[in-house]
Amino acid sequence: MQRLATIPAIVDQHAEDAAFLWSRRCREIDGPILGENDIGRIDQRLDANLEGLFASGEAAWAAANARFSDYKEAPELFVMACLALRWELEKSVAAVIEAAATLGEMGIKAVSGAIARTPREKLRPFVAKWVDSRETMLKCIGLAALWHHRSDAGPRLGELVANGQTEVRVRALRLAGALRRRDLLPVVAECLAADQPRERFAASFAACLLGAGRASLPVLDDLLASAGVSPSEVIDIRLLASAGPPAKAWLQKYLNQPLLRQRALSATGMLGDRSIVPWLMERMREPQCAYAAGLAWRDLFEVDFNDTDVFIVDPAFLGEEFADIESPLPSADRANAWWDEGRGPGKHKPFRSMRKQRLVAIQASFDNPKLPLANWRRTQRFPAWM
């Protein structure tokens, strides 16, 4: 870290913008609205601000610390972590880890985000120490580094899958699946009966990736009644693990259950059956179903609906009964016009949302256990002004 001549206001702006852009990226990275080009433009701006900070030396570290003192949030910690890791400064990295401990899971997420943007060679001095540490948080951060850079810890990974802390096991299970570590399948199978829902879900996902998806199906069914995991995530993996007619029959069952109807409705587009278009448009007219129907509509078509008028930013436009519902919401009338009046999917360039990228990557790996789990979060880094 060098002391350089800098303009404080510009350095502060870089720190603020980098935190904001990373926060926005986190909100959208697995979502149904933006695609890899859109995220790539965010990445281009984020990298530009980080490069400005890297070039600012001590002034950047001071600015990042000052922001974290004022706003003890994950985005501000992410900026600090990017600087400390890029400069490979042990004291600064230790300060980041200490700050992360005060934020819990969000602190780990912030450091993980910085690790994802740090070159592998810059991480080498730290990863082994993190993985071998007795501290749960450091092990989690070490596993995050292995996950982002798809690195195998060898025999050590088996020890991590059997670690005494749930947080460590969950991350190790996910990594074992992504790396196709079939030698760990017996341990993964044992974790299907774990006490913690998050661990059972991670084990189910890993089992599917390792070619043993059939054993995970009843576990996923049980998890739908658990408060420990997101029903939407469970439904996604359950459908991908049982594609075809069985998946359709399974989902239909939950469309008739009031507690899970909205979650099931939002996943209907994953089946790719466009015969449900009229039915979806009718659901758009129901305030309690409109948002979920919109999510299904986005999954059903590889179209950038930001370039259409199908979705409404102001829900009140659809009527008073829609006013308090999350937006953007689909307009049934506009969806019908888009579908029936020659402006349907064939009139658009192919578009794949980040959510769709994730689903396609996971499905490909489920279908071929020898195929590595692709990094669906890859982006095309186009200049922000294009």
Secondary structure, DSSP 8 states (H G I E B T S, - for coil): -------HHHHHHHHHHHHHHHHHHHHHTTSSS-BHHHHHHHHHHHHHHHHHHHTTTHHHHHHHHHHHHH--SHHHHHHHHHHHHHHT-HHHHHHHHHHHHHHTHHHHHHHHHHHHTS-HHHHHHHHHHHHH-S-HHHHHHHHHHHHHTT---THHHHHHHT-SSHHHHHHHHHHHHHTT-GGGHHHHHHHTT-SSHHHHHHHHHHHHHTT-HHHHHHHHHHHTT-SSS-HHHHHHHHHHHTTTHHHHHHHHHHHT-TTTHHHHHHHGGGG--GGGHHHHHHHHTSTTTHHHHHHHHHHH----GGGSSSEESSGGGG-GGGTTS-SSEE-HHHHHHHHHTT-SGGGS----BHHHHHHHHHHHHHH-TTS----TT------TT-
